Amino acid sequence: MQAVTLCDWVSLSFADKDELTCSDPTIPTDATNLAWQAAMLFRHLTKHLDPVHVHIDKHIPAGAGLGGGSSNAATTLFMLNQLFGSPVGEAELQALSAQIGSDVPFFFSKGTALCTGRGDILTDMALPKKLPAFIAKPRLMKLSTPSVYRLCKPGESLEPAAFRALPELSNIKEQLCKLGFDHVSMSGSGTSFICYGDLSPEISDIDFYPIAALRKKAGEWYT
């Protein structure tokens, strides 16, 4: 897994009451939001009860298999720990984050990691020599991760399962390959694709996001 420069921005502050807000009105701001689950989990662990306001400035497309919700949950845990004077070690935060979702612990890595087990066993890796140049997101398509996993056969990647859930995605991949990208593959459970190649891509109803690798040092966060 690789952290990239396409990101949401999360801000956190003390407040008169607990509140979660988001710039995207389609994103739930109740207990189903992973960032809010992170805040409540941190509170349960540390007993710090001061009300907080978490705001998410949303840029990562939802329903795209890009880990946006997971990254926001990890960021919220890290920021809460900073706000309250670091009562929890980063290794413990990373272990705690697995209770929220399988992808969340990755964001406590240095930004490039082999993730095994449920996703919570991390091995830090060096940056690969060849990195993707774009994320391609079909504008009107979304998939839920649980629905894709239900269609996934033992031993296969999530891409065939996503194609079974949404057959139009296979046509999207074919269009991307015809543009001349060196390699195109599904990101997570879809619906976005990771595209390698130095192009100036354009396809109607597909948003292209230029990306670069993002790394961080231990004890710091992504900026």
Secondary structure by P-SEA (a helix, b strand, c coil): cccccbbbbbbbbbcccccccccccccccccccaaaaaaaaaaaacccccbbbbbbbcccccccccaaaaaaaaaaaaaaaaaacccccaaaaaaaacccccccccccccccccccccccbbbbbccccccccbbbbcccbbbbaaaaaaaccccccaaaaaaaaccaaaaaaaaaaaacccbbbbcccccbbbbbcccccccccbbbbbbbbbbbccccccc
